[in-house]
């Protein structure tokens, strides 16, 4: 039985051998064709190298030097507001106010607590005197509509300014 299977396989392989005469003839015809050459090929102009001659200016091919910043502060200006740099930062001060969401309030009367959601879904319970946001923001009032936050922001000239911001109560998305 095995001998018959081997014999049929050999017979099939011998039958698959095809003649390549037509393929060789086609290749010879393609090689014999003449390729038309265009006579109106444009002439290539030689490249002229231009030397960099603006030696009094900075060389554009080298890295620039670091600019020196003016480190002198305006001492004539009196600054009345300064942030408390020595206090330990609280956990909500690592997030911007735009990424925080007020989700609810707890308590009644003068002792209201607010629930603030941080990125990642973690809830924090805060009240007046707690800090949040990137600009030394202290909660000055908790109400049923939101939080009033007093921020201390640099004016860029060595002093600080206070601004009041609100974080409104938002509904849970469902």
N, CA and C of each residue as an Amber inpcrd file, in Angstrom:
protein
   522
   0.8210000  -1.1820000   0.0000000   0.0000000   0.0000000   0.0000000
   0.8760000   1.2610000   0.0000000   1.9660000   1.1290000   0.7760000
   2.8880000   2.2360000   0.8740000   3.6060000   2.4590000  -0.4660000
   3.9220000   1.4290000  -1.1250000   4.6140000   1.5410000  -2.4000000
   3.7380000   2.2120000  -3.4370000   2.4300000   1.9530000  -3.3840000
   1.5010000   2.5690000  -4.3380000   1.4240000   4.0810000  -4.0870000
   1.4050000   4.5000000  -2.8010000   1.3260000   5.9220000  -2.4570000
   2.5780000   6.6600000  -2.9150000   3.7340000   6.0230000  -2.7340000
   4.9830000   6.6460000  -3.1640000   5.0200000   6.7450000  -4.6800000
   4.5370000   5.7270000  -5.3570000   4.5180000   5.7300000  -6.8200000
   3.6100000   6.8160000  -7.3710000   2.4360000   7.0000000  -6.7640000
   1.5110000   8.0500000  -7.2130000   2.0910000   9.4460000  -6.9740000
   2.7960000   9.6130000  -5.8590000   3.4120000  10.9010000  -5.5500000
   4.4890000  11.2350000  -6.5750000   5.3280000  10.2800000  -6.9200000
   6.3790000  10.5130000  -7.9160000   5.7830000  10.8130000  -9.2850000
   4.7000000  10.1250000  -9.6190000   4.0440000  10.3620000 -10.8960000
   3.4590000  11.7690000 -10.9600000   2.8930000  12.2260000  -9.8300000
   2.3110000  13.5820000  -9.7710000   3.4020000  14.6360000  -9.8930000
   4.5640000  14.4020000  -9.2680000   5.6490000  15.3740000  -9.3420000
   6.2280000  15.4630000 -10.7400000   6.3120000  14.3340000 -11.4280000
   6.8280000  14.3390000 -12.7940000   5.8430000  15.0510000 -13.7080000
   4.5510000  14.9270000 -13.4470000   3.5310000  15.5770000 -14.2620000
   3.4870000  17.0830000 -14.0320000   3.9620000  17.5650000 -12.8660000
   3.9410000  18.9950000 -12.5600000   5.0680000  19.7540000 -13.2480000
   6.0690000  19.0480000 -13.7390000   7.1790000  19.7280000 -14.3870000
   6.6700000  20.3640000 -15.6720000   6.7360000  21.7060000 -15.7080000
   6.1960000  22.4260000 -16.8610000   7.3360000  22.9350000 -17.7180000
   6.9950000  23.1980000 -18.9340000   7.9820000  23.7110000 -19.8670000
   8.1190000  25.2100000 -19.6400000   9.3570000  25.7020000 -19.6120000
   9.6180000  27.1160000 -19.4010000  10.0360000  27.8010000 -20.6950000
   9.7530000  27.1710000 -21.7730000  10.1510000  27.7220000 -23.0660000
   9.4260000  29.0340000 -23.3510000   8.1110000  29.1080000 -23.0300000
   7.3710000  30.3350000 -23.3100000   7.8310000  31.4910000 -22.4270000
   8.2360000  31.1910000 -21.2030000   8.7260000  32.2260000 -20.3000000
  10.0690000  32.7600000 -20.7990000  10.9450000  31.8650000 -21.2210000
  12.2490000  32.2930000 -21.7280000  12.0960000  33.1100000 -23.0110000
  11.1380000  32.7600000 -23.8320000  10.9020000  33.5010000 -25.0680000
  10.4030000  34.9130000 -24.7460000   9.5150000  35.0560000 -23.7800000
   8.9900000  36.3720000 -23.3990000  10.1060000  37.2620000 -22.8430000
  10.9950000  36.7160000 -22.0240000  12.1120000  37.4750000 -21.4670000
  13.0140000  37.9610000 -22.5820000  13.2730000  37.1430000 -23.5600000
  14.1260000  37.5460000 -24.6740000  13.4740000  38.6540000 -25.4930000
  12.1440000  38.6120000 -25.6730000  11.4390000  39.6670000 -26.4030000
  11.5330000  41.0040000 -25.6580000  11.3730000  40.9680000 -24.3290000
  11.4410000  42.1990000 -23.5460000  12.8410000  42.7830000 -23.6090000
  13.8570000  41.9650000 -23.5390000  15.2360000  42.4490000 -23.6080000
  15.5580000  43.0140000 -24.9750000  14.9010000  42.5350000 -26.0060000
  15.1890000  42.9920000 -27.3650000  14.5390000  44.3350000 -27.6720000
  13.5580000  44.7630000 -26.8870000  12.8850000  46.0410000 -27.1350000
  13.8510000  47.1930000 -26.9250000  13.6830000  48.2220000 -27.7170000
  14.5050000  49.4120000 -27.5890000  13.7540000  50.4220000 -26.7270000
  14.4820000  51.0630000 -25.8240000  13.9000000  52.0630000 -24.9360000
  14.0500000  53.4210000 -25.5940000  12.9550000  54.1760000 -25.7480000
  13.0740000  55.4910000 -26.3740000  13.8110000  56.4600000 -25.4320000
  14.7200000  57.2280000 -25.9970000  15.4880000  58.1980000 -25.2170000
  15.0060000  59.5790000 -25.5970000  14.6700000  60.3690000 -24.5910000
  14.2300000  61.7340000 -24.8510000  15.4510000  62.6030000 -25.0580000
  15.3760000  63.4150000 -26.0720000  16.4870000  64.2910000 -26.3920000
  16.4000000  65.6160000 -25.6370000  15.2170000  65.9650000 -25.0740000
  15.0430000  67.2600000 -24.4270000  15.2010000  67.1750000 -22.9010000
  16.1970000  66.4430000 -22.4560000  16.4850000  66.3360000 -21.0260000
  17.1200000  67.6390000 -20.5750000  16.5890000  68.2590000 -19.4870000
  17.1550000  69.5430000 -19.0560000  18.5670000  69.3800000 -18.5030000
  19.3570000  70.4240000 -18.7080000  20.7300000  70.3960000 -18.2370000
  20.7490000  70.7090000 -16.7370000  21.5400000  69.9870000 -15.9980000
  21.6470000  70.1870000 -14.5540000  22.6890000  71.2550000 -14.2850000
  22.2520000  72.3000000 -13.5480000  23.1660000  73.3890000 -13.2460000
  24.0600000  72.9950000 -12.0770000  25.3060000  73.3760000 -12.1340000
  26.2000000  73.0270000 -11.0140000  25.8360000  73.8250000  -9.7580000
  26.0110000  73.2070000  -8.5940000  25.6950000  73.8050000  -7.3010000
  26.8400000  74.7120000  -6.8710000  26.4870000  75.9340000  -6.4780000
  27.4940000  76.8690000  -6.0090000  27.4070000  76.9660000  -4.4840000
  28.4920000  76.6950000  -3.8220000  28.5510000  76.7510000  -2.3680000
  28.7110000  78.1980000  -1.9160000  27.8630000  78.6320000  -0.9610000
  27.9680000  79.9760000  -0.4240000  28.5380000  79.8920000   0.9860000
  29.5280000  80.6540000   1.2560000  30.1460000  80.6600000   2.5850000
  29.3480000  81.5580000   3.5160000  29.2610000  81.1750000   4.7900000
  28.5780000  81.9820000   5.8110000  29.4710000  83.1610000   6.1560000
  28.9760000  84.3910000   5.8970000  29.8210000  85.5590000   6.0610000
  29.3870000  86.4790000   7.2000000  28.3440000  86.1690000   7.9200000
  27.8850000  87.0200000   9.0240000  28.6230000  86.6130000  10.3000000
  29.9110000  86.8970000  10.3340000  30.7310000  86.4580000  11.4660000
  30.4500000  87.2350000  12.7390000  29.8660000  88.4280000  12.6290000
  29.5870000  89.1990000  13.8370000  28.3210000  88.7030000  14.5380000
  27.5660000  87.8750000  13.9090000  26.3540000  87.3090000  14.5110000
  26.6240000  85.8880000  14.9910000  25.6440000  85.3380000  15.7050000
  25.7720000  83.9790000  16.2150000  25.7400000  82.9880000  15.0610000
  26.5860000  81.9760000  15.1260000  26.6470000  80.9400000  14.1030000
  25.3940000  80.0680000  14.2290000  24.5920000  79.9310000  13.1850000
  23.3610000  79.1500000  13.2900000  23.6030000  77.6420000  13.3680000
  24.8390000  77.2150000  13.1840000  25.1380000  75.7890000  13.1760000
  25.7090000  75.3050000  14.5030000  25.7390000  76.1560000  15.5110000
  26.1960000  75.7670000  16.8420000  25.0690000  76.0050000  17.8310000
  25.1110000  75.3300000  18.9540000  24.0750000  75.4750000  19.9790000
  24.1760000  76.8520000  20.6200000  23.0300000  77.4840000  20.8860000
  23.0690000  78.8090000  21.5070000  23.4560000  78.7210000  22.9790000
  24.0450000  79.7930000  23.4860000  24.3900000  79.8610000  24.9020000
  23.1500000  80.2360000  25.6970000  23.1130000  79.8200000  26.9370000
  21.9790000  80.1530000  27.8000000  21.9760000  81.6510000  28.0650000
  20.7950000  82.2290000  28.0080000  20.6600000  83.6560000  28.2760000
  20.7750000  83.8880000  29.7740000  21.3630000  84.9840000  30.1410000
  21.4740000  85.3280000  31.5510000  20.2300000  86.0910000  31.9680000
  19.5760000  85.5980000  33.0080000  18.3740000  86.2520000  33.5020000
  18.7530000  87.3790000  34.4490000  17.9390000  88.3970000  34.4750000
  18.1670000  89.5130000  35.3880000  17.7220000  89.0650000  36.7720000
  18.6600000  88.8700000  37.6580000  18.3490000  88.3410000  38.9930000
  18.0860000  89.4250000  40.0130000  18.1540000  90.6740000  39.6200000
  17.8980000  91.7460000  40.5770000  16.4020000  91.9390000  40.7330000
  15.9660000  92.0550000  41.9630000  14.5580000  92.2700000  42.2510000
  14.3120000  93.7520000  42.5020000  13.1180000  94.1600000  42.2160000
  12.7440000  95.5340000  42.4710000  12.5300000  95.7000000  43.9760000
  13.4610000  96.3300000  44.6580000  13.3770000  96.4470000  46.1150000
  12.5410000  97.6360000  46.5430000  12.1480000  98.5090000  45.6110000
  11.3290000  99.6530000  45.9590000   9.8970000  99.2330000  46.2460000
   9.4670000  98.1170000  45.7400000   8.1010000  97.6470000  45.8660000
   7.9070000  96.9700000  47.2200000   6.8240000  97.2770000  47.9060000
   6.5320000  96.6300000  49.1790000   5.4570000  95.5790000  48.9460000
   5.7620000  94.3710000  49.3250000   4.8330000  93.2660000  49.1400000
   4.1190000  93.0100000  50.4600000   2.7920000  92.9980000  50.4060000
   2.0240000  92.7870000  51.6310000   1.5530000  91.3490000  51.7740000
   1.4160000  90.6370000  50.6710000   0.9110000  89.2640000  50.7030000
   2.0490000  88.3150000  50.3670000   2.2300000  87.2760000  51.1730000
   3.1980000  86.2200000  50.8790000   2.5870000  84.8850000  51.2590000
   2.8610000  83.8390000  50.4850000   2.3360000  82.5200000  50.8520000
   3.1410000  81.9300000  52.0060000   2.5050000  81.0470000  52.7440000
   3.1840000  80.3560000  53.8380000   3.9630000  79.1840000  53.2500000
   5.2610000  79.3930000  53.0730000   6.1090000  78.3800000  52.4340000
   6.5440000  77.3170000  53.4370000   6.5680000  77.6350000  54.7270000
   7.0690000  76.7050000  55.7350000   6.0620000  75.6340000  56.1190000
   4.7730000  75.8600000  55.8530000   3.7690000  74.8590000  56.2480000
   3.8590000  73.6220000  55.3570000   3.4260000  72.4950000  55.8880000
   3.4480000  71.2410000  55.1280000   2.2770000  71.2150000  54.1580000
   2.5540000  70.8550000  52.9040000   1.5070000  70.8270000  51.8740000
   0.5260000  69.7000000  52.1410000  -0.7350000  69.9540000  51.8200000
  -1.7820000  68.9490000  51.9750000  -1.9540000  68.1820000  50.6690000
  -2.6610000  67.0660000  50.7300000  -2.7150000  66.1520000  49.5830000
  -3.4170000  66.7320000  48.3580000  -4.3690000  67.6430000  48.5230000
  -5.0650000  68.2090000  47.3670000  -4.3060000  69.3630000  46.7170000
  -3.1370000  69.7260000  47.2340000  -2.3530000  70.8010000  46.6390000
  -1.5000000  70.3300000  45.4620000  -1.5500000  69.0640000  45.1550000
  -0.8100000  68.5610000  43.9990000  -1.6430000  68.5890000  42.7270000
  -2.9130000  68.9750000  42.8300000  -3.8210000  69.0040000  41.6770000
  -4.2270000  70.4320000  41.3590000  -4.4370000  70.7200000  40.0770000
  -4.9690000  72.0360000  39.7040000  -6.4510000  72.0820000  40.0430000
  -6.9660000  73.2870000  40.2460000  -8.3850000  73.4130000  40.5920000
  -9.2860000  72.9190000  39.4710000  -8.8310000  73.0440000  38.2280000
  -9.6530000  72.5870000  37.1070000  -9.8040000  71.0680000  37.0730000
  -8.9100000  70.3480000  37.7320000  -9.0150000  68.8870000  37.7500000
  -9.7670000  68.3730000  38.9780000 -10.1040000  69.2560000  39.9030000
 -10.8510000  68.8710000  41.1040000 -12.3330000  69.1310000  40.8860000
 -13.1770000  68.2850000  41.4920000 -14.6200000  68.4110000  41.3610000
 -15.2470000  68.3000000  42.7420000 -16.1180000  69.2550000  43.0810000
 -16.8550000  69.1640000  44.3430000 -18.0810000  68.3020000  44.0980000
 -18.2210000  67.2300000  44.8900000 -19.2830000  66.2560000  44.6770000
 -20.4130000  66.3370000  45.6930000 -20.2200000  67.0150000  46.8290000
 -21.3050000  67.0960000  47.8050000 -20.8570000  67.7850000  49.0730000
 -21.8180000  67.8990000  50.0310000 -21.5200000  68.4970000  51.3280000
 -22.0280000  67.5770000  52.4230000 -21.4040000  67.6920000  53.5900000
 -21.7880000  66.9180000  54.7640000 -21.9730000  67.8870000  55.9240000
 -22.9160000  67.6000000  56.7970000 -23.1200000  68.4220000  57.9810000
 -24.2310000  69.4310000  57.7770000 -24.4000000  70.2570000  58.8210000
 -25.4150000  71.3030000  58.7490000 -24.9370000  72.5230000  59.5320000
 -25.4980000  73.6610000  59.2000000 -25.1520000  74.8770000  59.9080000
 -23.7340000  75.3320000  59.6540000 -23.0450000  75.7880000  60.7020000
 -21.7130000  76.3630000  60.5260000 -20.6100000  75.3300000  60.3030000
 -20.8690000  74.0590000  60.5690000 -19.8220000  73.0380000  60.4330000
 -20.0460000  72.1720000  59.1950000 -19.9470000  72.7900000  58.0190000
 -20.1230000  72.0590000  56.7650000 -18.7880000  71.5080000  56.2840000
 -18.8240000  70.2960000  55.7900000 -17.6770000  69.6640000  55.1390000
 -18.0370000  69.4950000  53.6710000 -17.0510000  69.5520000  52.8110000
 -17.2690000  69.3450000  51.3680000 -16.5650000  68.0680000  50.9390000
 -17.1630000  67.3860000  49.9750000 -16.5350000  66.2110000  49.3650000
 -15.9470000  66.6440000  48.0240000 -14.6290000  66.5090000  47.8950000
 -13.9250000  66.9190000  46.6810000 -13.3260000  65.6770000  46.0380000
 -13.5970000  65.5050000  44.7400000 -13.0710000  64.3550000  43.9980000
 -11.8200000  64.7750000  43.2430000 -10.7490000  64.0220000  43.4480000
  -9.4720000  64.2570000  42.7690000  -9.4120000  63.3810000  41.5150000
  -8.4860000  63.6590000  40.6130000  -8.3100000  62.7730000  39.4580000
  -8.0070000  61.3490000  39.9250000  -8.6420000  60.4060000  39.3100000
  -8.5010000  59.0170000  39.7260000  -9.7180000  58.5550000  40.5220000
 -10.6150000  59.4960000  40.8930000 -11.8500000  59.1290000  41.5690000
 -11.7900000  59.1090000  43.0780000 -10.6730000  59.4650000  43.6810000
 -10.5600000  59.4430000  45.1410000 -11.2550000  60.6640000  45.7340000
 -12.0770000  60.4390000  46.7830000 -12.8140000  61.5060000  47.4510000
 -12.0720000  61.9780000  48.6900000 -12.0880000  63.3030000  48.9080000
 -11.4690000  63.9100000  50.0840000 -12.5280000  64.7420000  50.8020000
 -12.4770000  64.7320000  52.1280000 -13.3860000  65.5410000  52.9380000
 -12.6090000  66.7660000  53.4020000 -13.0980000  67.9600000  53.0600000
 -12.4010000  69.2020000  53.3790000 -13.3570000  70.1740000  54.0500000
 -12.7920000  71.1550000  54.7690000 -13.5850000  72.2170000  55.3970000
 -12.7830000  73.5080000  55.3380000 -13.3170000  74.5720000  55.9510000
 -12.6370000  75.8600000  55.9630000 -11.2640000  75.7140000  56.5930000
 -10.2740000  76.3520000  55.9770000  -8.9050000  76.2930000  56.4670000
  -8.0450000  75.2540000  55.7720000  -8.6660000  74.3470000  55.0170000
  -7.9050000  73.3530000  54.2650000  -7.3620000  74.0020000  52.9970000
  -6.2700000  73.4440000  52.4770000  -5.6300000  73.9630000  51.2700000
  -5.8370000  73.0060000  50.1070000  -5.9890000  73.5800000  48.8950000
  -6.0790000  72.7820000  47.6850000  -5.6790000  73.6280000  46.4940000
  -5.3150000  72.9860000  45.3880000  -4.9080000  73.6900000  44.1770000
  -3.4160000  73.9800000  44.1770000  -2.9420000  74.4520000  43.0470000
  -1.5140000  74.6790000  42.8500000  -1.0400000  76.0590000  43.2950000
  -1.9800000  76.9600000  43.6510000  -1.6120000  78.3430000  43.9710000
  -1.9140000  78.6900000  45.4220000  -1.5170000  77.8280000  46.3500000
  -1.6760000  78.0820000  47.7810000  -3.1240000  78.4450000  48.1180000
  -4.0750000  77.7370000  47.5370000  -5.4910000  78.0470000  47.7200000
  -6.0200000  77.5230000  49.0470000  -6.5560000  78.4470000  49.8800000
  -7.1340000  78.0690000  51.1700000  -8.6510000  78.2310000  51.0890000
  -9.3780000  77.2310000  51.5830000 -10.8390000  77.2820000  51.5760000
 -11.2720000  78.2710000  52.6590000 -12.0130000  79.3190000  52.2610000
 -12.4670000  80.3230000  53.2170000 -13.9440000  80.1670000  53.5420000
 -14.6930000  79.4380000  52.6840000 -16.1100000  79.2430000  52.9570000
 -16.5960000  77.9860000  52.2570000 -17.3630000  77.1780000  52.9930000
 -18.0200000  76.0030000  52.4280000 -19.5130000  76.2770000  52.4600000
 -20.1670000  76.2040000  51.3160000 -21.6120000  76.4140000  51.2550000
 -22.2480000  75.2910000  50.4550000 -23.5890000  75.3210000  50.3910000
 -24.2800000  74.2690000  49.6590000 -24.1810000  74.4350000  48.1450000
 -23.5760000  75.5180000  47.6620000 -23.4060000  75.7060000  46.2140000
 -21.9670000  75.5290000  45.7720000 -21.0150000  75.5590000  46.7230000
 -19.6280000  75.3840000  46.3340000 -18.6520000  75.8450000  47.3920000
 -17.3780000  75.9220000  46.9830000 -16.3050000  76.3440000  47.8750000
 -15.7910000  77.7020000  47.4220000 -15.5370000  78.6010000  48.3740000
 -14.8370000  79.8500000  48.0890000 -13.3900000  79.6370000  48.4910000
 -12.4650000  79.8970000  47.5740000 -11.0440000  79.6070000  47.7770000
 -10.2500000  80.8970000  47.5850000  -9.3910000  81.2180000  48.5600000
  -8.4980000  82.3690000  48.4750000  -7.1370000  81.8620000  48.0330000
  -6.6990000  82.2480000  46.8150000  -5.4180000  81.8160000  46.2700000
  -4.3990000  82.9390000  46.3710000  -3.1260000  82.5790000  46.4860000
  -2.0230000  83.5330000  46.5010000  -1.1840000  83.2400000  45.2550000
  -1.1860000  84.2000000  44.3090000  -0.5790000  83.9920000  42.9950000
   0.5650000  84.9740000  42.8120000   1.6770000  84.4960000  42.2640000
   2.8320000  85.3550000  41.9980000   2.5150000  86.3230000  40.8700000
   2.9830000  87.5770000  41.0290000   2.7750000  88.5570000  39.9700000
   3.9320000  88.5770000  38.9760000   4.9510000  87.7470000  39.1930000
   6.0770000  87.6530000  38.2810000   7.1650000  88.6760000  38.5470000
   6.9610000  89.5610000  39.4980000   7.9540000  90.5830000  39.8160000
   8.4340000  90.4790000  41.2520000   8.2080000  89.3290000  41.8790000
   8.7000000  89.1170000  43.2360000   7.6520000  89.2770000  44.3160000
   6.4790000  89.7430000  43.9840000   5.4060000  89.9030000  44.9680000
   4.2730000  88.9270000  44.6590000   3.2990000  88.9030000  45.5490000
   2.1780000  87.9760000  45.4360000   0.8780000  88.7510000  45.5070000
  -0.1400000  88.2380000  44.8390000  -1.4750000  88.8410000  44.8520000
  -2.4850000  87.7920000  45.2930000  -3.5590000  88.2490000  45.9520000
  -4.6320000  87.3450000  46.3460000  -5.7380000  87.3980000  45.3050000
  -6.3440000  86.2470000  45.0740000  -7.5160000  86.1940000  44.2050000
  -8.4810000  85.1670000  44.7770000  -9.7620000  85.4140000  44.5730000
 -10.7950000  84.5160000  45.0710000 -11.3160000  83.6740000  43.9180000
 -11.3910000  82.3910000  44.1440000 -11.8530000  81.4340000  43.1410000
 -12.9600000  80.6030000  43.7570000 -13.8230000  80.0770000  42.9300000
 -14.8920000  79.2160000  43.4300000 -14.8300000  77.8610000  42.7490000
 -15.0990000  76.8390000  43.5430000 -15.2340000  75.4840000  43.0330000
 -16.6840000  75.1050000  43.2710000 -17.4830000  75.0630000  42.1980000
 -18.9180000  74.8490000  42.3140000 -19.2560000  73.3810000  42.4840000
 -20.3750000  73.1420000  43.1510000 -20.8830000  71.7800000  43.3370000
 -21.3500000  71.2590000  41.9890000 -20.8880000  70.0800000  41.6070000
 -21.3290000  69.4950000  40.3310000 -22.0220000  68.1820000  40.5950000
 -22.9410000  67.8640000  39.7250000 -23.7060000  66.6350000  39.8650000
 -22.9050000  65.4590000  39.3530000 -23.1870000  64.2780000  39.8830000
 -22.5140000  63.0570000  39.4550000 -23.0200000  62.6800000  38.0880000
 -22.1270000  62.3830000  37.1540000 -22.4890000  61.9980000  35.7860000
 -22.9730000  60.5530000  35.7730000 -24.2240000  60.3600000  35.3980000
 -24.7730000  58.9990000  35.2710000 -25.7770000  58.9420000  34.1700000
